[in-house]
Amino acid sequence: MSIRERMYPQEKEQSILVRHCADARYVWNLGLEQRNAWTKDRTWRITSNVQSHELTEARQSTWLGEGSAAIQQQALRDLDRAFQNWWKRPDHFGRPTWRKAGINEGFAVRDLSVRRVNRKWGQVLIPKCGWVRFRISRPWVEIESATSARVTLDRARRWFVSFTTPPRSLERT
């Protein structure tokens, strides 16, 4: 289950969030290009582990080192998951495609920390950005039990955070 809440970042935080979105999109597209260029006659396979190792090397010598490693690595894991879903159920999941600026803006936060400020406001910890506030519209217990989050920017330039909560256990009555 997912809980979508509206985020209200300050100007300084917005520039960092935009940078995270751009980094995640760049890493996704680069990983997708590598996988699309792979052919069966090559001796090595492209896996998420290979791509993660290459990203680590690229971060040491390029501008990618300025961004968050956690967000960039999560973009590669998301790409790998998209390919796995497509291979297992091509009738349900489409082939992973390019992410476009202004349309597919977002990134995942894996190690989630949230805190409640008051009755209507909470904060989520974004890597290299700090605590960003969001409006609480659901019970805090549901938000607090979330295991990860996805931060997105819609076309109207509004920020949202979607908390992924574990499935509820079904009780027999």
ChimeraX attribute file (.defattr): number of C-alpha atoms within 10 A of each C-alpha:
attribute: neighborCount
match mode: 1-to-1
recipient: residues
	/A:1	11
	/A:2	17
	/A:3	15
	/A:4	19
	/A:5	19
	/A:6	17
	/A:7	23
	/A:8	17
	/A:9	19
	/A:10	10
	/A:11	9
	/A:12	9
	/A:13	17
	/A:14	15
	/A:15	13
	/A:16	19
	/A:17	24
	/A:18	16
	/A:19	15
	/A:20	26
	/A:21	24
	/A:22	22
	/A:23	23
	/A:24	28
	/A:25	23
	/A:26	19
	/A:27	22
	/A:28	25
	/A:29	20
	/A:30	16
	/A:31	22
	/A:32	19
	/A:33	13
	/A:34	12
	/A:35	16
	/A:36	9
	/A:37	9
	/A:38	12
	/A:39	11
	/A:40	7
	/A:41	7
	/A:42	8
	/A:43	6
	/A:44	10
	/A:45	12
	/A:46	14
	/A:47	12
	/A:48	17
	/A:49	12
	/A:50	11
	/A:51	20
	/A:52	18
	/A:53	12
	/A:54	11
	/A:55	20
	/A:56	15
	/A:57	12
	/A:58	13
	/A:59	17
	/A:60	11
	/A:61	9
	/A:62	9
	/A:63	10
	/A:64	17
	/A:65	15
	/A:66	12
	/A:67	18
	/A:68	19
	/A:69	19
	/A:70	15
	/A:71	21
	/A:72	28
	/A:73	21
	/A:74	19
	/A:75	26
	/A:76	25
	/A:77	17
	/A:78	17
	/A:79	20
	/A:80	21
	/A:81	14
	/A:82	16
	/A:83	19
	/A:84	15
	/A:85	16
	/A:86	16
	/A:87	13
	/A:88	10
	/A:89	11
	/A:90	12
	/A:91	8
	/A:92	9
	/A:93	14
	/A:94	13
	/A:95	12
	/A:96	17
	/A:97	12
	/A:98	13
	/A:99	18
	/A:100	12
	/A:101	11
	/A:102	14
	/A:103	10
	/A:104	16
	/A:105	22
	/A:106	24
	/A:107	25
	/A:108	25
	/A:109	22
	/A:110	15
	/A:111	12
	/A:112	16
	/A:113	16
	/A:114	17
	/A:115	15
	/A:116	16
	/A:117	12
	/A:118	9
	/A:119	10
	/A:120	12
	/A:121	14
	/A:122	20
	/A:123	20
	/A:124	19
	/A:125	16
	/A:126	24
	/A:127	19
	/A:128	15
	/A:129	16
	/A:130	12
	/A:131	17
	/A:132	17
	/A:133	21
	/A:134	21
	/A:135	17
	/A:136	20
	/A:137	14
	/A:138	12
	/A:139	8
	/A:140	14
	/A:141	8
	/A:142	15
	/A:143	24
	/A:144	15
	/A:145	13
	/A:146	19
	/A:147	15
	/A:148	17
	/A:149	24
	/A:150	16
	/A:151	22
	/A:152	23
	/A:153	20
	/A:154	13
	/A:155	11
	/A:156	7
	/A:157	10
	/A:158	12
	/A:159	20
	/A:160	20
	/A:161	25
	/A:162	21
	/A:163	24
	/A:164	18
	/A:165	17
	/A:166	13
	/A:167	8
	/A:168	7
	/A:169	6
	/A:170	6
	/A:171	5
	/A:172	4
	/A:173	3
